[in-house]
Amino acid sequence: MNESAKGFGGEFYDRVNEALASIEVNPQGYAVVFDALRKCHLRQFPYSLWFKLREDNSLVVACLHSKRDSRLARERAARIISLPKPPEP
């Protein structure tokens, strides 16, 4: 592994948690991008969390690289594509 790449997994994890905490504090602080979907950019990484607001909680529907087509997040939010099911224990 490249010396400069060490620790990026942990930093990415921290940035995702930071974004989730920010969404939790002020979910309506993020502009609606499409229909009811909102987007929170991750600090330091070219990724965004796409989410919808629900009465009881926010719902993250995708974590996408900024170069990915936003249709993927829209399709997941609309349940047009199916998400993989977790493996059985």
N, C-alpha and C positions, 0 to 999 in steps of 0.2 A: 504494500500500500504506500502511496505517495505521502511523504511527511506532511505536506500542506493539506491533504485531505483528511487526516486523522482528526477526529472530534466533530466533523461536520454532521454526522448522524445525530449526535447529542444536541448540537446547536439547532439543527432543523427541528427536532422534537421540542426544544425550548421555545422556538419561534411559533410553532403550531399552538402550544399551550398558551403562549402570550396572546396570540390572536383570539383563541377561544375565550380567554379571560376578558379581553376587550369587548368581544361580542356579547358576553354575558352581562357586562356592566352597562353597555349602551348599544343594543342591537339596532335600534332605529337610527343610530349615527352613521350607518352605512347606506349609501344610496341604492335604490332599487335599480338593477341593471337590466333585468328582463322579467316581465310579469311580476311575480313576488320574490324573485331571486335577488339576493344582495351578495356583495363580494367584499372580502377583507383581505388585503394584500399582506403577505408575510414580510416582516422586516428582514433584511439581509439576504433573502432568497427570492428568486423569480417565480413564486408560487402564490396562489390565492385560495382562500377557503370560500366556497360558494355555499350560501345558506338561505333558508326560508325562516320566517318567524311563525311560531305557533303560539297559541294562547298560553300554553303551559311552559314552553321552552323554545329555543331556537333549534333548528335542525340543519346540520351540515350535510350537504348532498354530494360535495366533491372537493377534493384538494387537487388543483390542476396547475401545471406549469403554465406560465403566461403565454407561451407560444402554442399551446393546445387550443383547438377550436372550442369556443364557448358553447357550441351546440351540445357537446357531451354533458355539460352541467345542466343545460336546459332539458335534455332528454332524461337524465336521471331524475330531475325534479318532477318531470311529467310522468315518470315511470314508463317511458317508452322502451327503454332498455332494461333488462333485468339485472339486478346486482347479484354477484355470486353468493351462494348460500354458504354459511360457515360449515366446516367439516363437523360431522357427528362425533361426539366424544367416545 
